[in-house]
Amino acid sequence: MDKKFAILGDIHANIDALNVVVEDARSRGVTDFISVGDIVGYNSRPSECIKLIRELNCVTVRGNHDHYCSYNESLDDFQPLAASVIAWTRRQLSEDDVSWLHNLPYQKSIAGFMMVHSTLDCPEHWGYVFDILAAEANFSYQTTSICFHGHTHVPIVYQRTSIGISQLAPVGKFKPAIGQKLFVNVGSVGQPRDGDPRSSYVVYDAKTRELEFIRVPYDVEAAMEKNRTAGLPERLATRLEQGR
Protein backbone atom coordinates (compact mmCIF):
# COMPACT_ATOMS: atom_id res chain seq x y z
CA MET A 1 0.00 0.00 0.00
CA ASP A 2 1.58 3.28 -1.15
CA LYS A 3 -0.49 5.52 1.09
CA LYS A 4 0.98 8.11 3.40
CA PHE A 5 -1.26 9.30 6.24
CA ALA A 6 -1.32 12.50 8.27
CA ILE A 7 -2.61 11.56 11.73
CA LEU A 8 -4.17 14.60 13.40
CA GLY A 9 -5.38 14.89 16.98
CA ASP A 10 -7.11 17.44 19.19
CA ILE A 11 -7.65 20.15 16.57
CA HIS A 12 -10.03 21.89 18.98
CA ALA A 13 -11.53 24.44 16.60
CA ASN A 14 -8.17 26.09 15.85
CA ILE A 15 -8.49 26.79 12.13
CA ASP A 16 -5.18 28.69 11.93
CA ALA A 17 -3.28 25.65 13.18
CA LEU A 18 -5.28 23.20 11.08
CA ASN A 19 -4.70 25.10 7.82
CA VAL A 20 -0.94 25.15 8.38
CA VAL A 21 -0.79 21.46 9.30
CA VAL A 22 -2.76 20.46 6.21
CA GLU A 23 -0.44 22.54 4.01
CA ASP A 24 2.64 21.02 5.67
CA ALA A 25 1.28 17.48 5.31
CA ARG A 26 0.60 17.97 1.63
CA SER A 27 4.16 19.24 1.13
CA ARG A 28 5.35 15.90 2.58
CA GLY A 29 3.38 13.87 0.04
CA VAL A 30 0.56 12.83 2.36
CA THR A 31 -2.27 11.10 0.48
CA ASP A 32 -4.83 10.64 3.28
CA PHE A 33 -5.87 12.42 6.46
CA ILE A 34 -6.91 10.74 9.72
CA SER A 35 -8.20 12.35 12.93
CA VAL A 36 -8.20 10.79 16.39
CA GLY A 37 -10.90 13.16 17.56
CA ASP A 38 -11.75 16.43 19.29
CA ILE A 39 -12.31 18.50 16.19
CA VAL A 40 -14.17 21.07 18.30
CA GLY A 41 -13.87 22.68 21.73
CA TYR A 42 -11.63 25.31 23.38
CA ASN A 43 -11.12 27.56 20.33
CA SER A 44 -13.20 29.84 18.15
CA ARG A 45 -13.77 28.13 14.79
CA PRO A 46 -15.56 24.78 15.31
CA SER A 47 -17.68 24.83 12.15
CA GLU A 48 -14.76 25.88 9.94
CA CYS A 49 -12.66 23.00 11.25
CA ILE A 50 -15.48 20.49 10.72
CA LYS A 51 -15.93 21.79 7.18
CA LEU A 52 -12.25 21.39 6.30
CA ILE A 53 -11.99 17.93 7.90
CA ARG A 54 -14.98 16.78 5.87
CA GLU A 55 -13.59 18.28 2.66
CA LEU A 56 -10.40 16.29 3.25
CA ASN A 57 -12.45 13.06 3.54
CA CYS A 58 -10.64 12.68 6.83
CA VAL A 59 -11.48 9.42 8.61
CA THR A 60 -12.35 10.54 12.14
CA VAL A 61 -13.17 8.99 15.50
CA ARG A 62 -15.11 10.68 18.28
CA GLY A 63 -13.40 12.71 20.97
CA ASN A 64 -14.96 13.73 24.26
CA HIS A 65 -15.55 17.31 23.09
CA ASP A 66 -17.06 16.04 19.84
CA HIS A 67 -19.37 13.91 21.97
CA TYR A 68 -20.50 16.51 24.47
CA CYS A 69 -20.91 19.21 21.83
CA SER A 70 -23.29 16.97 19.85
CA TYR A 71 -25.17 15.32 22.73
CA ASN A 72 -27.23 17.46 25.07
CA GLU A 73 -25.83 15.83 28.20
CA SER A 74 -25.16 17.39 31.59
CA LEU A 75 -21.85 19.20 32.00
CA ASP A 76 -21.93 19.08 35.81
CA ASP A 77 -18.86 16.83 36.00
CA PHE A 78 -16.73 19.14 33.86
CA GLN A 79 -14.36 21.80 35.11
CA PRO A 80 -16.06 25.22 34.77
CA LEU A 81 -13.75 26.36 31.95
CA ALA A 82 -14.38 23.24 29.85
CA ALA A 83 -18.11 23.32 30.56
CA SER A 84 -18.43 26.95 29.51
CA VAL A 85 -16.67 26.44 26.19
CA ILE A 86 -18.69 23.29 25.40
CA ALA A 87 -21.88 25.26 26.01
CA TRP A 88 -20.53 28.05 23.79
CA THR A 89 -19.55 25.58 21.04
CA ARG A 90 -23.00 23.97 21.05
CA ARG A 91 -24.45 27.36 20.12
CA GLN A 92 -22.06 27.77 17.16
CA LEU A 93 -22.75 24.46 15.43
CA SER A 94 -25.28 23.91 12.67
CA GLU A 95 -27.65 20.94 12.69
CA ASP A 96 -25.48 19.32 10.05
CA ASP A 97 -22.35 19.84 12.16
CA VAL A 98 -24.06 18.26 15.16
CA SER A 99 -25.32 15.32 13.10
CA TRP A 100 -21.83 14.65 11.71
CA LEU A 101 -20.21 14.74 15.16
CA HIS A 102 -23.04 12.67 16.63
CA ASN A 103 -22.34 9.82 14.21
CA LEU A 104 -18.58 9.53 14.67
CA PRO A 105 -17.44 6.10 15.92
CA TYR A 106 -15.49 5.66 19.15
CA GLN A 107 -12.75 3.67 17.42
CA LYS A 108 -11.85 2.42 13.97
CA SER A 109 -9.40 0.19 12.12
CA ILE A 110 -8.03 1.31 8.77
CA ALA A 111 -5.05 0.37 6.57
CA GLY A 112 -3.66 -2.04 9.15
CA PHE A 113 -3.72 0.27 12.18
CA MET A 114 -6.24 1.25 14.84
CA MET A 115 -7.35 4.70 15.99
CA VAL A 116 -9.15 5.89 19.11
CA HIS A 117 -9.37 9.16 21.01
CA SER A 118 -8.69 7.86 24.50
CA THR A 119 -8.22 4.11 25.10
CA LEU A 120 -9.38 0.93 23.40
CA ASP A 121 -10.51 -0.81 26.60
CA CYS A 122 -13.23 1.76 27.44
CA PRO A 123 -13.22 4.43 24.73
CA GLU A 124 -16.54 5.92 25.89
CA HIS A 125 -15.12 6.65 29.37
CA TRP A 126 -12.46 9.05 28.03
CA GLY A 127 -9.61 7.75 30.19
CA TYR A 128 -6.26 9.54 30.05
CA VAL A 129 -2.97 7.76 29.37
CA PHE A 130 -0.11 9.63 31.01
CA ASP A 131 2.07 6.69 32.02
CA ILE A 132 2.99 3.06 31.36
CA LEU A 133 0.48 1.72 33.88
CA ALA A 134 -2.41 3.47 32.13
CA ALA A 135 -1.16 2.29 28.72
CA GLU A 136 -0.95 -1.33 29.81
CA ALA A 137 -4.71 -2.03 29.74
CA ASN A 138 -4.95 -0.69 26.20
CA PHE A 139 -2.57 -3.23 24.70
CA SER A 140 -4.87 -6.14 25.57
CA TYR A 141 -7.45 -4.68 23.15
CA GLN A 142 -5.00 -3.59 20.45
CA THR A 143 -5.14 -6.11 17.60
CA THR A 144 -2.75 -4.26 15.26
CA SER A 145 0.90 -3.35 15.67
CA ILE A 146 0.09 0.38 15.79
CA CYS A 147 -2.76 2.31 17.39
CA PHE A 148 -2.94 6.10 17.22
CA HIS A 149 -4.68 8.14 19.90
CA GLY A 150 -4.82 11.61 21.46
CA HIS A 151 -6.76 13.19 24.36
CA THR A 152 -3.80 14.28 26.55
CA HIS A 153 -2.43 16.73 23.93
CA VAL A 154 1.06 15.39 24.70
CA PRO A 155 2.94 13.41 21.99
CA ILE A 156 4.45 10.15 23.25
CA VAL A 157 4.96 6.52 22.21
CA TYR A 158 4.28 3.52 24.41
CA GLN A 159 5.74 0.23 23.20
CA ARG A 160 5.04 -3.33 24.28
CA THR A 161 7.60 -6.02 23.57
CA SER A 162 8.24 -9.50 24.96
CA ILE A 163 10.06 -7.96 27.92
CA GLY A 164 7.37 -5.46 28.90
CA ILE A 165 6.06 -1.94 28.29
CA SER A 166 8.23 1.16 27.97
CA GLN A 167 7.85 4.79 27.01
CA LEU A 168 9.66 6.46 24.09
CA ALA A 169 10.27 10.13 23.41
CA PRO A 170 8.52 11.40 20.25
CA VAL A 171 11.72 12.11 18.33
CA GLY A 172 12.77 10.66 14.99
CA LYS A 173 11.12 7.80 13.14
CA PHE A 174 9.53 4.70 14.63
CA LYS A 175 8.74 1.32 13.12
CA PRO A 176 7.25 -1.59 15.07
CA ALA A 177 9.41 -4.71 15.09
CA ILE A 178 7.92 -8.19 14.73
CA GLY A 179 5.83 -8.92 17.79
CA GLN A 180 5.99 -5.31 19.00
CA LYS A 181 3.01 -3.00 19.52
CA LEU A 182 3.06 0.79 19.56
CA PHE A 183 0.39 2.95 21.23
CA VAL A 184 1.08 6.37 19.76
CA ASN A 185 -0.23 9.68 21.07
CA VAL A 186 0.06 12.08 18.13
CA GLY A 187 -0.13 15.24 20.24
CA SER A 188 -2.36 18.19 19.43
CA VAL A 189 -2.85 20.29 16.33
CA GLY A 190 -4.83 23.05 18.02
CA GLN A 191 -3.85 23.17 21.69
CA PRO A 192 -0.48 21.54 22.52
CA ARG A 193 0.18 20.97 26.22
CA ASP A 194 3.80 19.83 26.31
CA GLY A 195 5.31 23.30 26.59
CA ASP A 196 5.81 23.62 22.83
CA PRO A 197 3.15 25.83 21.18
CA ARG A 198 3.81 24.44 17.71
CA SER A 199 1.21 22.08 16.26
CA SER A 200 1.98 18.38 16.59
CA TYR A 201 0.94 15.59 14.23
CA VAL A 202 2.27 12.31 12.86
CA VAL A 203 3.01 11.14 9.33
CA TYR A 204 2.63 7.39 8.80
CA ASP A 205 3.90 5.64 5.68
CA ALA A 206 1.81 2.50 5.18
CA LYS A 207 4.35 0.99 2.76
CA THR A 208 7.42 1.26 5.00
CA ARG A 209 5.37 1.12 8.25
CA GLU A 210 7.38 4.07 9.57
CA LEU A 211 5.87 6.92 11.53
CA GLU A 212 7.37 10.33 12.27
CA PHE A 213 6.36 13.12 14.64
CA ILE A 214 6.14 16.55 13.03
CA ARG A 215 6.05 19.98 14.74
CA VAL A 216 4.79 22.95 12.75
CA PRO A 217 4.73 26.63 13.79
CA TYR A 218 1.57 28.59 13.01
CA ASP A 219 0.24 32.09 13.65
CA VAL A 220 -0.53 31.70 17.35
CA GLU A 221 -1.32 35.41 17.77
CA ALA A 222 -4.02 35.21 15.09
CA ALA A 223 -5.64 32.24 16.84
CA MET A 224 -5.45 34.06 20.19
CA GLU A 225 -7.15 37.12 18.72
CA LYS A 226 -9.93 35.02 17.22
CA ASN A 227 -10.62 33.54 20.66
CA ARG A 228 -10.74 36.98 22.26
CA THR A 229 -13.01 38.39 19.56
CA ALA A 230 -15.36 35.44 20.03
CA GLY A 231 -15.61 36.29 23.74
CA LEU A 232 -13.99 33.08 24.95
CA PRO A 233 -12.19 33.09 28.33
CA GLU A 234 -8.75 34.73 28.25
CA ARG A 235 -7.15 31.52 29.51
CA LEU A 236 -8.04 29.86 26.19
CA ALA A 237 -6.04 32.51 24.35
CA THR A 238 -2.96 32.65 26.57
CA ARG A 239 -2.50 28.89 26.83
CA LEU A 240 -1.93 28.73 23.06
CA GLU A 241 1.30 30.73 23.31
CA GLN A 242 2.34 28.85 26.45
CA GLY A 243 1.74 25.41 24.98
CA ARG A 244 0.11 24.37 28.26
C-alpha positions in Angstrom: 0.0 0.0 0.0 1.6 3.3 -1.1 -0.5 5.5 1.1 1.0 8.1 3.4 -1.3 9.3 6.2 -1.3 12.5 8.3 -2.6 11.6 11.7 -4.2 14.6 13.4 -5.4 14.9 17.0 -7.1 17.4 19.2 -7.7 20.1 16.6 -10.0 21.9 19.0 -11.5 24.4 16.6 -8.2 26.1 15.8 -8.5 26.8 12.1 -5.2 28.7 11.9 -3.3 25.6 13.2 -5.3 23.2 11.1 -4.7 25.1 7.8 -0.9 25.2 8.4 -0.8 21.5 9.3 -2.8 20.5 6.2 -0.4 22.5 4.0 2.6 21.0 5.7 1.3 17.5 5.3 0.6 18.0 1.6 4.2 19.2 1.1 5.4 15.9 2.6 3.4 13.9 0.0 0.6 12.8 2.4 -2.3 11.1 0.5 -4.8 10.6 3.3 -5.9 12.4 6.5 -6.9 10.7 9.7 -8.2 12.3 12.9 -8.2 10.8 16.4 -10.9 13.2 17.6 -11.8 16.4 19.3 -12.3 18.5 16.2 -14.2 21.1 18.3 -13.9 22.7 21.7 -11.6 25.3 23.4 -11.1 27.6 20.3 -13.2 29.8 18.2 -13.8 28.1 14.8 -15.6 24.8 15.3 -17.7 24.8 12.2 -14.8 25.9 9.9 -12.7 23.0 11.2 -15.5 20.5 10.7 -15.9 21.8 7.2 -12.3 21.4 6.3 -12.0 17.9 7.9 -15.0 16.8 5.9 -13.6 18.3 2.7 -10.4 16.3 3.2 -12.5 13.1 3.5 -10.6 12.7 6.8 -11.5 9.4 8.6 -12.4 10.5 12.1 -13.2 9.0 15.5 -15.1 10.7 18.3 -13.4 12.7 21.0 -15.0 13.7 24.3 -15.6 17.3 23.1 -17.1 16.0 19.8 -19.4 13.9 22.0 -20.5 16.5 24.5 -20.9 19.2 21.8 -23.3 17.0 19.8 -25.2 15.3 22.7 -27.2 17.5 25.1 -25.8 15.8 28.2 -25.2 17.4 31.6 -21.9 19.2 32.0 -21.9 19.1 35.8 -18.9 16.8 36.0 -16.7 19.1 33.9 -14.4 21.8 35.1 -16.1 25.2 34.8 -13.7 26.4 31.9 -14.4 23.2 29.8 -18.1 23.3 30.6 -18.4 27.0 29.5 -16.7 26.4 26.2 -18.7 23.3 25.4 -21.9 25.3 26.0 -20.5 28.1 23.8 -19.5 25.6 21.0 -23.0 24.0 21.1 -24.5 27.4 20.1 -22.1 27.8 17.2 -22.8 24.5 15.4 -25.3 23.9 12.7 -27.6 20.9 12.7 -25.5 19.3 10.0 -22.3 19.8 12.2 -24.1 18.3 15.2 -25.3 15.3 13.1 -21.8 14.6 11.7 -20.2 14.7 15.2 -23.0 12.7 16.6 -22.3 9.8 14.2 -18.6 9.5 14.7 -17.4 6.1 15.9 -15.5 5.7 19.1 -12.8 3.7 17.4 -11.9 2.4 14.0 -9.4 0.2 12.1 -8.0 1.3 8.8 -5.1 0.4 6.6 -3.7 -2.0 9.1 -3.7 0.3 12.2 -6.2 1.2 14.8 -7.4 4.7 16.0 -9.2 5.9 19.1 -9.4 9.2 21.0 -8.7 7.9 24.5 -8.2 4.1 25.1 -9.4 0.9 23.4 -10.5 -0.8 26.6 -13.2 1.8 27.4 -13.2 4.4 24.7 -16.5 5.9 25.9 -15.1 6.7 29.4 -12.5 9.0 28.0 -9.6 7.8 30.2 -6.3 9.5 30.0 -3.0 7.8 29.4 -0.1 9.6 31.0 2.1 6.7 32.0 3.0 3.1 31.4 0.5 1.7 33.9 -2.4 3.5 32.1 -1.2 2.3 28.7 -1.0 -1.3 29.8 -4.7 -2.0 29.7 -5.0 -0.7 26.2 -2.6 -3.2 24.7 -4.9 -6.1 25.6 -7.4 -4.7 23.1 -5.0 -3.6 20.4 -5.1 -6.1 17.6 -2.8 -4.3 15.3 0.9 -3.4 15.7 0.1 0.4 15.8 -2.8 2.3 17.4 -2.9 6.1 17.2 -4.7 8.1 19.9 -4.8 11.6 21.5 -6.8 13.2 24.4 -3.8 14.3 26.6 -2.4 16.7 23.9 1.1 15.4 24.7 2.9 13.4 22.0 4.5 10.1 23.2 5.0 6.5 22.2 4.3 3.5 24.4 5.7 0.2 23.2 5.0 -3.3 24.3 7.6 -6.0 23.6 8.2 -9.5 25.0 10.1 -8.0 27.9 7.4 -5.5 28.9 6.1 -1.9 28.3 8.2 1.2 28.0 7.9 4.8 27.0 9.7 6.5 24.1 10.3 10.1 23.4 8.5 11.4 20.3 11.7 12.1 18.3 12.8 10.7 15.0 11.1 7.8 13.1 9.5 4.7 14.6 8.7 1.3 13.1 7.3 -1.6 15.1 9.4 -4.7 15.1 7.9 -8.2 14.7 5.8 -8.9 17.8 6.0 -5.3 19.0 3.0 -3.0 19.5 3.1 0.8 19.6 0.4 2.9 21.2 1.1 6.4 19.8 -0.2 9.7 21.1 0.1 12.1 18.1 -0.1 15.2 20.2 -2.4 18.2 19.4 -2.9 20.3 16.3 -4.8 23.1 18.0 -3.8 23.2 21.7 -0.5 21.5 22.5 0.2 21.0 26.2 3.8 19.8 26.3 5.3 23.3 26.6 5.8 23.6 22.8 3.1 25.8 21.2 3.8 24.4 17.7 1.2 22.1 16.3 2.0 18.4 16.6 0.9 15.6 14.2 2.3 12.3 12.9 3.0 11.1 9.3 2.6 7.4 8.8 3.9 5.6 5.7 1.8 2.5 5.2 4.3 1.0 2.8 7.4 1.3 5.0 5.4 1.1 8.2 7.4 4.1 9.6 5.9 6.9 11.5 7.4 10.3 12.3 6.4 13.1 14.6 6.1 16.5 13.0 6.1 20.0 14.7 4.8 22.9 12.7 4.7 26.6 13.8 1.6 28.6 13.0 0.2 32.1 13.7 -0.5 31.7 17.4 -1.3 35.4 17.8 -4.0 35.2 15.1 -5.6 32.2 16.8 -5.5 34.1 20.2 -7.1 37.1 18.7 -9.9 35.0 17.2 -10.6 33.5 20.7 -10.7 37.0 22.3 -13.0 38.4 19.6 -15.4 35.4 20.0 -15.6 36.3 23.7 -14.0 33.1 24.9 -12.2 33.1 28.3 -8.7 34.7 28.3 -7.2 31.5 29.5 -8.0 29.9 26.2 -6.0 32.5 24.4 -3.0 32.6 26.6 -2.5 28.9 26.8 -1.9 28.7 23.1 1.3 30.7 23.3 2.3 28.9 26.4 1.7 25.4 25.0 0.1 24.4 28.3 
